Amino acid sequence: MKRPFELDRQELNELLEKMVDVTMSDLGSEFLLMPIGKGFLKYEDFRTAYEVLKRHTRAFTHFTEKEIRQALLENSRTLCVLRAVLGMTPPEWAELARTECDSDITQGAARGLDKACRDRADHLMNMEKRYQGRLSRHKEKGGKPVERPKGLRRMDDLIKVAIHHIRLGVPKETEDVIHRLAKFDTRKGLESLRHAARENVPYAVLLYERFLGRPFVPIVTPYPNWLARSWKMRLRKGFERPGSRIERQGGPSAYPVSGKHRIFAFPMRLIRLWSLRRK
């Protein structure tokens, strides 16, 4: 079966009802098929990074900047593990660092750093090697001190604020709100983290935190946005021909729900036009 974007205007008018059915069928199937992209971090790679962090911190008993920095230099994807423990998106983590550490990291810079660390496990090590190389050359020439690269300084700020909040755990809660760190592995600070790393976490914990969704499952990748764009593009190619009535009626739009998912809203005028053509 052809897709709407493969038809010319006359064919589209003749087969409009079939093309709508085809499009809706495609949309329904893609709810279960999420494009992953190049930045997708597989479980095996995430688990490797977790083991690196666990080894350097001695099962989180030595949870300090020095140990975490060494883990990051061995495997940059440890940054993703640390962020998962904290339970925040890159922009949220950046705002926390800006507020509490007076960091200059922006939300865009945090996203970029997170993506670079996901893409290359040696990203931070390469940055450190280049910095150390410049230091050595300047010492030999007797030049001015070399400033630490902005990316490494920002990484230090993210580490510092993460350690502070993970150590702190959850302050006294009230009945009408829930703290972002009120999770199985961070509720009581390092005590909870060590317990989670040492014991088998009950499956009910995983299910409950997945059920709660937004507070405990941050947006780790922009894949839902990619999916929304692909759907929107497909619909536009099929139905929004230049100068067509449907184009003037306005195309489908997507809006976020709870900051995680997207729901498509089709303009009523477009639905009404299709309904009239069906009669």
N, C-alpha and C positions, 0 to 999 in steps of 0.2 A: 504494500500500500504506500502510495506517495504521500509526502508531507506537504502542508500548505505552501511552504516556501519554494516547492518544486513546481508549482502550478502558475500559469499565467492568470491574468485577471478574469478572463472569460471562464476558464476551467474552475477557478475558485468560486465564481458566482454559481456555477452549475452544481458544484459538489460541496457547497458550504456546510450543509448538515453533516456530511461524512467527515469533512475536515475538522469540524468542531469535535466530533466523537473521537477522531484520531488524536487530536491535540489533548483532550481531556484524559484519554487513555495514557498518553505519554506522561502527562503530569502525575497521574496516579501512580504509575510504576516508579517514577523517580523519587517518590517519598522514601522508598526503601534503598535507593541507590544514590549514595552521596559521592560526588567527585572529590578525590582526595588531593590532587595536585602534587607538586614537587616537594612542598614543605611538610607533607604528612609524616609524622613520626610514628614508626611502627612500634608495637609493644616490645619486641626484642631489643630494639635500640634504647627504648625508654628504660627497660629493666636493667640493661647494662649500665646506663648512667646512674640509675638508683643504687646499684651495687657499688659503684665508684664512690658515691657520696656516703653510703653506709660504711664503707671501709675506711675512708679518710677520717670520718667523725667517730670511728669505733662504735658503731651502732648508735650514733647520736648521743654518746656520752661526752664527747668533746666537740660540742656544737659551737665553734668559734669562727671568726672571720678567716683566720689563717688556714684552718682545715678545709673550710668550704672553698676558699680561693684555690687551694691546691687541687681539690677535686674538680673545680671548673677548668683549671689548666690541663688536667689529664683528659677530661671529657666535657666539652662545652655544653652538652645536652643536660648536664647536671643542673643548669639554670632552669630548665623546664621542670625538672623534678622538684627543685626548691619552690618554684612558683606553684606547682600542684599542691605541695604541702601547705603553702600559704593560702591557696584557694582563691587566687585573683587572676584577672586578665593582665596582660602587659600594661595597658593604659592605667588600670587601677593601681598596679604596683608602682608605676612611675609617679602617679599623683601622691601616693603615700610617701615616696622618697622626697618629692618636692616639698611636701608639707612639713615633714618631720626631720629631714636631713638637709634642708635647704639645697637640694640637688638641682642641677640645671637640666636634668633629663626630661625630655618631652614625651608625650604619648607616642608620637611617630617614631622617635628614637628607640623607645622601649619595644615597639613592634619590630623595628628593624633588627635590634639586637637579638630578640627572641627568635626571629626567623633565621638569622645568620647562625645562631647556635644550633638550631634544629637541622639546618642544611649541612653543617660541617662540624664534626665532633672536635676538630682541632682549631676552630676559629679563634678562640681566646688564646690558645697557646701560640698561634702564629702572630697575634697582636703583641703578645708579651715578648716573643723572640725579636720582632722588629724593634720594639722599644729598647730592649737590652742591647741590641746591636748599635742603635744610635747612641746609647749611653757610652758604650765602649769607644766608639769613634770620637766622641766629643772629649772623653777623658784623655785620649791619646793626643788630641790636638790642643787640649787645654781651653776649649771653648766654654760658652755659657752652659749652665745646667739645662738638661733637656726636660721639658715638662712631660709629666705622665699623660699618655693619650687620653682623650676625652672618653672614648669607649670604655677603657679600663677604670677610669675614675667613676663613671656612671655605674659600672658593674659593682664597684665597691659600695656605692650608695645603696643599691638594691639589696646587696647582701646584708648590709648593716641594718636596714629597716626590717628586713625579713627576720633576721635573728631576734631583733628586739620583740617583735610581735609574737613570734612562735614561742619564745621563752616566756613571755607575759601570759599567754593563754587567754582565757575569757574572763573579763571582769564580771562583777555582779550583774546578772541579767534581770531585766524587767519582763513582765508578762506579755506586753504588747509588741516586743521586738525580739529578734534573734540575732546574735552576734555572728559575724562571718567565720570566726574561728571556733564556733561551737560545734566542732566536728569531733569524731571519734579519736583522731590522731593529734588534735591540738587543743582540746577543751582545757586540759590542765597543764598546758605548756609542754616542756620537754618530757615530763613524766608520761603524758599521753603518747607523745611521739615515740619514745623508747618502747613503751608497751606495745604499740601497733607494729613496730619493726621486729619485736621479739616474739610476739604471739601471732597465731593465725586469726586474722580479723573475721568475725562472724559474717556470714553471707548476708544476714539481715541488715547489717550496717551498710553494706554496699547498696542493697536494694533501697533502703530508707533514704540514703543521701541522694541516690539517683532519682527517687520519687520526689524529693523536695526540689531538686533541679537547681534553679538559679543561685540560691545562697551557697551551695556547695559544689556546683559544677560550672566553673568559669568557661568562657568562650576561649578555647585553646587554639582554634584556628578559624579563619574566615570562610570556611567551606559553605556554611549556609548562605552567605552573601553571594558566593560564586553560583550556587544552585539557583538562587533567586534571579541573578542576572541571566543565567542560561535559559531559564524558563521564560523570562520577560523577552529576551531576544528572540526566542523561538516563536512566541506568540506574535511579536511585532512583525517578524519576517513573513509569517503566514497570513496575517490579517490586516496589517497596516500598510497597504500599498500606497505609494504617493498619489495624493489626490482622491483616494477612495473615501467613501462615506464613513467607513469604519475608522479610518485614520482621523477624520475630523471629530468623531465621537469621543475620542480619547482611548488610550490603550489600557491594559491592565496595570495595576500598581501593587507593590509589595510593601508591607510595613512590619516592623519588628514587634514581637510579642514577648514580654518578659526579658528582653535583651538577648534572646537566644534563638528563637525560631522566627520564621517569616510566614505570613499568611497572605495569599493573593486576594485582592479585591478587584473585581471586574466592574467597570462603570455600568450603571444601570442602563444607560443609553445604548451601550454595546449589547447588553443582554436583550434589551427590548427590540433592537434591530434584528438580532438573530431570531427572536421569537416570532416577529412579524414575517420573516422569510420562511419560517417553518410552516406557517399556516397556509 
